[in-house]
Amino acid sequence: MRSALFTSRLATGIRLASLLILVLGAALCSAQDVASLTGIEDEAEVDTGRAHHPYVLGFSGSVVHLLPINILKEEIYDINDLTKAGIGYSAEVRAYILDGLAISVGGMRTGFHMVDHRTQQMAEINTRFGRAEGDPINTNNFIRLDGLFLNLTAYVGSAESKFNPYLRTGIMYFDWALEEDGRGSEVIKYQDIAIEGTDFGGGVGLGTEYRLADKAQLDLQLFWGYITTGDEIKYEGLQSTVNNSYYWTNAQFWNLSLGLVIGL
């Protein structure tokens, strides 16, 4: 497949980075606890003026719970409206320009599953495919969303608190596909055109860090994302007979993630 190599390398890199971050985080917290108990911490530590981020670079690994946003037009369901939440993971590198401002770049591997209680709506969509050998849209489908992102984060927490709330915005670039039978299976086609692509997106969100140690923090985030997966020219005809709306549209989601940030 066209995107198999890109997806495989991205997934492997994100998995290794996430695992490394979790191992380093556990080791760092343990080392700081031991140092505190034995009194070997340097009491004359230099004051960097950074209350929450006494470092310039950080690495983050997160578990992602992706929640689709379904927007119906005249109660007409499209393929994106027949999705349910999926679990994935992400990893990123952060550069803290200031204690309260960071730029980050990373990758995410996740996707949506299909609902099992909208068979009538699936049947209506399948009539547009005109296949005699079976319905391409069914509960075994998987919408794969693997991509890269560039975020800008502004922190607003006080120096005295372990909590450090933030606001975030970002741009994304996703390799996506509507797959027949789970991740890695064949891509579904409409009139010999694969329903897959690479597209940009963007979003905004908010969240908070919670300091576990000087260089280890938990990170909880809620992020709204929008990916321009729709293409009315490419998939012309894959439309509702009621209001002529397209059955394959742009994707929207809530990204609820929990991760660990390790500072260098």
C-alpha positions, 0 to 999 in steps of 0.5 A: 500500500502507498502509505504502509511504509510511512505508517509502519515507521511512524508507529514503531517510532512512537511506540519506542519513544513512549516506552522510553519516556515511561521508563525514564520517568519512573527512574527519575522519580525513584532517583529523586526520592532516594536523593531526598532521603539520603540528603545528597541533593545539592542544596545550592542548586542554581535558580533558573527563574523557571518555576515549572520547567527548570529545563529547556527540552522535554519528552512526552509520551501519552495514551490517547482516547480519541472521541469522534464528533458526529455532526448530522445534517437533516438526520442524515448519517455519513461514514464519520457519524458511524464511528466510536472512540478509539485508543492510541498513543502519542510521543513528542519533543518539547522546547520550552522557550520560556517557563510559560511557553513551549513549542512541541513536535510529535506523532500520534497513532490512533483511529476510530472503530465503527458503531454496531447499532446503526446498521440501517444507516450503514445499509443506506450508505452501502447502496451508493457503492453498488456492490453485489459481493457484500457491504463495504461499510460495516462494524469491522471497519476502522478509520486509521488516523496516524499523523504528525503535529506541531503545537504551541502551548501557553502555561498560566499556572502560578509558581507555588502550585504543582498544577500548571494549566495551559492553553494549546493550539496546533497544526496536524498532518495525517495519513488516514484510511478507511480500512475494511477489517481493522488496522492494517487491512485493505483500504475500502474503495469507491468506484476503484478510488481508495478512501485514503489520503494525507491531509492537514488539520488543526485544533485547539485545546486545554489541559494541565501538568502536575509536578511529580518531581523537578523533571517529571510531570503528569500531563492531562489534555483535552484537544479539539481536532479537525482534519480535512479528509473530505473531497467532494470532487474525488468522491463525487456520487458518494452522496445521500439521495435525501439532501445530496450531502456527502457520505465521506466528510472531514473528520472532527474529534476530541483528543483526551490524553494522559501522559508523562513529561520528562525534562532534560 
